[in-house]
Amino acid sequence: MSERAHTHRRRPGKRRMAAALTAALGLTGAALATNMMLQPAGAATAAVPAWPSATGTQAVSKTIEVSGTYDGSLKRFYGSGDLGGDGQDEGQDPIFKLADGATLKNVILGSPAADGVHCSGSCTIQNVWWEDVGEDAASFKGTSTSSVYTVYGGGARKASDKVFQFNGAGKLVVTKFQVSDFGKLVRSCGNCSKQYKREITVNDVDVTAPGKSLVGINTNYGDTAALRSVRIHGDSSKKIKPCVRYTGNNTGAEPKETGSGPDGTYCRYAASDLSYD
């Protein structure tokens, strides 16, 4: 599909888990981006959070526009009518569209999920769960180099291609997220008509095979990706590539893969930042 816009686990006590969740769900987007940017390498492995149960169900036939904060109270939202597609078709509309500075939290996206969530500028996606990713789980489209997109908590599964599509400018920070059965966790757009330098941080996440790669970046546009405290499950043969480098373009052609693995410049991580079980 085209790149276009399109160890041993320690089980924390119940009180500590509840307190941590309460604190996490009360943080602002700015605090999340500032405080959760990078966990120290070799941080203790935590239990993979269980997927939440939906508190209700809501069909969505027209994109929900969000400014300010939208709290879905862990209701399951799914596309219907014009949003009823669940394939990899280009140009689908999202279930949620977030204005610059908006926050979406406590949402479960069911199937079909259309094109998931779009962020028009800086945004916070907090405790959002994609049960069956459609075209992409979320796309980040801000045009300001100061844009910050924060994904905190939540998870995604059944993504045959990309989970997070980074088309715009700025910085994407993914923290305390879990992903399974996926193609790419994050892809910096390889052939968008307007290209930018993009910065990606993936921190304190759980990755369950099968999957192809965690991050794909375009070195010719100066992209960088930092990986910290990434726990990979069920991939003892290490088939999932942590960071893949490409030469991107703005013509729509398929970008050329030029290498993978840590290089200290574009793919910024060490072996100690990854663990396997």
N, C-alpha and C positions, 0 to 999 in steps of 0.2 A: 504494500500500500504506500502511496505517496506520502512524503513527509509533511505536505502542506497542511495549513491550518485546518488546519484540521490538527556441650560442655556440661555442662551440668546446670540445671536451672534451679534457682532459689525461689521458693514460694513465699512472698512477703506476707506478714500477718494481715488479718482482715482490717484492723484499725488503720494500719499504715496505708494499705491500698485505698481505703475509702477516703482518707485524708488527702492522699496524693491526687485522686481523681477529682475531688471537690476543688482543690486548689487549682488544678489544671484547667477545669472548665470555667473558672472565674477569671483567668488571666486575659488581659487585653492582647490584641494582635501585636502591638509594639513590644509588650513584655515578653511574649512568646518568642518573637524574632530576636530580641536582645539576649534573653536569659538562656534560650535553648539552642543557640547557634551550633555549639560543638560540645559534646560530652568528651571527657578525657579518654584517650585511647586505653583499651583494656578495662573499661568500666565493668562492674559486676553484671552478669547476665541476669535478666529478670524474666519471669514467666510471661509467655505470650498471652496477652489479654484475650479473653473469650469474645466471640462476636455477640453483639447485643441482640435481644429479641425486640421486634417491633411492637410499639404500643398501639398502633393503628395503621390504617392504609389509606392513601389518598391518590387518586388518579389525577394526572396533570396533562391537560390538552393544550395549554398555552404556557410559554416560558414564564416562570415566576421571577419578576424583577426585584432585586434586593438592594436597598440602601440602608445604612445603619446595620442593625443586627437582626438576623432571622434565626429563631430557635425552633427547630422542628420537633422537639420533645421526643426524639427517637421514633417518630412516625416513618413508615415506609412510603416513599413517593415513587411513582412509576409513570412512564409516558403512555398516553393514549391519544387517539386521533392523529393529528399531525406530528405528534411526538412519540408515536407508537413504534418507530423503527428501532431495531436492536442490532443492526449489522455494522459494517465498517464503511458505509457510504460517506463520501465527502460532504461537508457543508451542512450537516444536520444541526438543528437548533438545540440548545441546552434545556435541561429541566429548570436549572437556576442560572440567572445571570446577575453577577455581583458588580455593583458600581464601585468606583474607586473608593477605597477605605471601608468597604462593607465586610461583614462577618457572617458566615453561615456555620451553624453549629447544631450538633445533636440531630443529625439526619441520616436516614438509611435510604439509599437509592436502590430500588428493586429493578426488575426486568419487565419491559424494556426501559433502558435508561437514556435513550437518544444520545446526545453529546454531553451528558453529565452536567458539569458546572463550568461556566465561563467567568473569568475575572477580567474586567475592563481596565483595571489598574491595581494598585496595592489591595490585597485582600487577606482575610484569615479564614481558613477552612478547618474547623475544629470538631473533632469527634464525628466525622462524616464517614459512612461506610458504603462501599459500592459492592453489592452482592454479585453482580454480573455486568462487568463493564461493557458499554456499548462501543461507540466509535472511540472515544477517549473518556477517562474518568473526569479530568479537569483540564482546561486549557487556559494559559496565562497570556494576556494580550496587551498589557499596558505598554505605552510608548515612551514613558519617562525612564531615564536611566536610574532614577531614585526609587523606582517601584520596588516594593518588597512583598512577596507572596509567601504566606506562612501556612504550611499544612502541619497541624499538630494533632496527633492521635488519629484514630480511625484505621481504615484498611480497605483493600480492594482485592478482588479475585476474578478469575475468568476474563483476563484481558488478553485477547489474542495478539494485539499489537501493543500500543502504548497505554500506560496509566496516566502519566502527566505529560502533556504536550506544552512545551515552553516556546511560544511564538514571539513574545514581546521582549521588552528590555527590562533590565534590572536583576534582582536577586530572588531565587527560590530556595526556601529552607523547609526541608521535610524532616520532621522529628517525631519519634514515638509512633511510627506508622508501621503497618504490617501489610505484606503483599504476598499472594500465592497464585500459581498457575497464570503466568503473565509473559508478555513479550519483552517490553522495556519498561522499567519503572519511570524514568525521566528521559525525555529526548528534547534536546535543543533543536529547534526546527532546522533541518538540513537544507531546505530549498524554498523558504518563504521569499516572497518578492521584496520584502523589507527585512534586512538582517540587522542584528544587534550583537554586541558583546553581552554574554549572559553568565551569571555566577550561580552555581548550584551547590547546596550543602545537603547531604543525606546523613542523618545523625540518629543513632539509637533506634534502629529499625530492625524488624524481623522479616526475613525473606525466606519463603518456602518454595522449593522447586516443584514443578518445572518452571524455568524462566530462561530468557536469553541474555539480558544485560540489565545492569542497574542504571547506568547513566550513559548517554551518548552526547558528545559535545563536538563543536566545530572549532578546531584549533586556529584556522585562518581568520576567524573573527574574534579570537582572544578569549573564548569561553574557558571557564575553569570549573572543576568539580572536586569537592572535598568530601571524603567518606570517613566517618568515625563510628565506632561501636556498631558495626553491621553484623548481625547474627544470621547466618545462612543455614537453613535446615534442609536435610534430604538431598544434598548435592555433594556427596563425598568425592566424586570425580571432578568437581569444580568446573562444571560446564558453563555456569552462569558467569559472564564476564562482568567484573565490577565497573570498569570504565572503558568506553570505546571512543576512539578519536576518529573524526571525519574531517574531510575538506568540504565545507558547505558551499552553497551557491544561492543566487537569487533568480535563477532562470527556471526553476521547476524540475530540473534534471535530478536523477537519483544521486545523492552525495556519495563520494568515494570514501570507504573506510581506509584509514592509514595506519592504524595500530591500536593496541589496547594495553592496559596495565599501568601501573604508576610510573610517572616520568618526572615528578617533582615540579613541573611547570603547569601543565594543564590538568592531568589526573593526579590529584594530591591526596595520597594515602599511603600507608605502609601495610605490610602483611599483618602486623599486630592490630590493625583496625578492623580486621575481618575475623570471625570465628565460624567454625563449621561443626555441625553435629548431625 
